[in-house]
Amino acid sequence: MSGMIHIYCGDGKGKTTAAVGLAVRAAGAGKKVVFTQFFKDGSSSEINVIRDVENIKVVHCKTIIGFWRCMDDTQRAQVGEDYTKFLAELFVLAGDADLLVMDEIISACNHDAVDESAVLDFLHNKPTNLEVVLTGRNPSEALLAIADYVSEVHKIKHPYNRGIPARKGIEF
């Protein structure tokens, strides 16, 4: 059976959580998982747990400067350069995996921190049995077209809108 491409998108809470759940499920079935995040520093609670799960390799790009909207042009250029190199390394690592999770890769594409055409080229030519998960808001039509699964998480209500900040163990 060929590996398929999953997109978890939308403005609601739960995209990363769904990706983590699939990573744990795959690892529990003896599959090798590579899990990475873009625009996140790897310190969130779910990463702390999955680092200890056999068969899950967590990798991060060392360049984390904060929210894209808060970066200046020099910082954005540095993120783009570093993420481009990291993406190439990630694709090599994926050659030995059964599941590759790229959390917030869609955001990285949308902000031109990575070249979406490189992501699409990888997806078109990925190892046959590799399952791939991409998360983030507003995937392009090209990403939607290549995906086998597209699940949208829609926010109806969120405590953040009432001024309640993210809570450790719940939102991060």
C-alpha positions in Angstrom: 0.0 0.0 0.0 1.3 3.4 -0.9 1.8 6.1 1.8 -0.7 8.9 1.7 -0.6 12.6 2.3 -2.6 14.2 5.1 -3.4 17.9 5.7 -4.7 19.1 9.0 -5.7 22.7 8.5 -8.0 25.5 9.7 -8.2 28.2 12.4 -9.2 25.9 15.2 -7.2 24.2 18.0 -6.2 20.6 17.4 -4.1 20.4 14.2 -0.9 19.6 16.0 -2.7 17.4 18.5 -4.1 15.3 15.6 -0.6 15.0 14.1 0.9 13.9 17.4 -1.9 11.3 17.7 -1.1 9.8 14.3 2.6 9.8 15.2 2.0 7.9 18.4 -0.4 5.5 16.6 2.2 4.8 13.9 5.0 4.3 16.5 2.7 2.0 18.5 2.4 -0.1 15.3 6.2 -0.3 15.1 6.5 2.3 12.3 9.4 4.8 12.2 8.3 8.4 12.6 10.1 11.6 11.9 8.4 14.6 13.6 9.3 18.2 13.1 7.8 21.6 13.6 8.3 25.0 11.9 8.0 28.3 13.9 8.0 26.3 17.1 11.0 25.8 19.5 10.3 22.2 20.5 9.5 22.9 24.1 5.8 22.3 24.1 4.4 19.5 26.3 3.5 17.1 23.5 7.1 17.2 22.2 8.4 16.5 25.7 6.5 13.2 25.6 7.0 12.0 22.1 10.8 12.5 22.3 10.7 9.5 24.7 8.5 7.3 22.4 10.4 4.5 20.8 10.4 4.9 17.0 9.7 8.7 17.0 12.6 10.9 16.0 12.0 14.6 16.8 14.1 17.1 14.9 13.9 20.9 14.9 15.6 23.7 13.0 17.7 25.7 15.5 16.5 29.0 14.1 13.4 30.2 16.1 13.1 34.0 16.2 9.4 34.2 17.1 6.2 35.1 15.3 6.7 35.9 11.6 4.7 39.1 12.0 7.1 40.3 14.6 10.3 39.6 12.6 12.2 42.2 10.6 13.4 41.6 7.1 16.9 40.4 8.2 15.4 37.9 10.6 12.9 36.7 8.0 15.8 36.2 5.5 17.7 34.2 8.1 14.7 32.0 8.8 14.2 31.4 5.1 17.9 30.4 4.6 18.0 28.1 7.7 14.6 26.5 7.0 15.6 25.8 3.4 18.7 23.9 4.5 16.7 22.2 7.3 14.0 21.1 4.8 16.6 19.4 2.6 18.0 17.6 5.6 14.5 16.6 6.7 13.8 15.0 3.3 16.9 12.9 3.6 15.8 11.7 7.1 12.4 10.9 5.7 14.0 8.3 3.4 14.3 5.9 6.4 10.9 6.7 7.9 7.3 5.3 7.5 5.7 8.6 8.6 6.9 12.2 8.3 5.1 14.9 10.2 5.8 18.5 9.3 3.9 20.6 11.8 3.2 24.2 10.6 4.9 23.5 7.2 1.9 25.1 5.5 2.6 28.4 7.5 6.2 28.2 6.5 5.1 27.9 2.8 2.6 30.7 3.2 5.3 33.1 4.6 7.9 32.0 2.0 10.1 30.7 4.8 10.4 27.6 2.6 9.8 27.2 -1.1 6.4 25.5 -1.5 7.6 24.1 -4.9 10.3 22.2 -3.0 7.7 20.7 -0.7 5.5 19.8 -3.6 8.4 18.3 -5.5 9.2 16.1 -2.4 5.5 15.1 -2.1 5.3 14.2 -5.8 8.5 12.1 -5.5 8.4 10.9 -1.9 9.3 7.3 -1.1 6.3 5.1 -2.1 5.4 3.9 1.4 6.0 7.2 3.2 3.0 8.7 4.9 3.2 12.5 5.3 1.3 14.9 7.5 1.3 18.6 6.9 -0.3 21.1 9.3 -1.1 24.8 9.2 -3.7 27.3 8.1 -4.7 28.1 4.6 -3.1 25.4 2.4 -2.6 26.4 -1.2 -4.7 24.8 -3.9 -1.6 22.8 -5.0 -1.2 21.3 -1.6 -4.9 20.5 -1.3 -4.8 18.8 -4.8 -1.9 16.5 -3.9 -3.4 15.5 -0.5 -5.3 12.2 0.1 -6.8 13.4 3.4 -7.7 17.0 4.2 -9.2 17.6 7.6 -10.2 21.1 8.6 -10.4 22.2 12.3 -12.7 25.1 12.5 -12.8 27.4 15.6 -16.2 28.2 16.8 -15.1 29.5 20.2 -11.8 29.8 22.0 -10.8 31.2 25.4 -8.1 33.3 23.8 -10.8 35.5 22.4 -11.8 36.3 26.0 -8.2 37.3 26.9 -7.3 33.9 28.4 -3.7 33.1 27.5 -2.5 29.7 26.3 -2.2 27.2 29.2 0.6 24.7 29.6 -0.6 21.1 29.0 -3.7 22.3 27.2 -2.6 24.6 24.4 1.1 24.0 24.5 
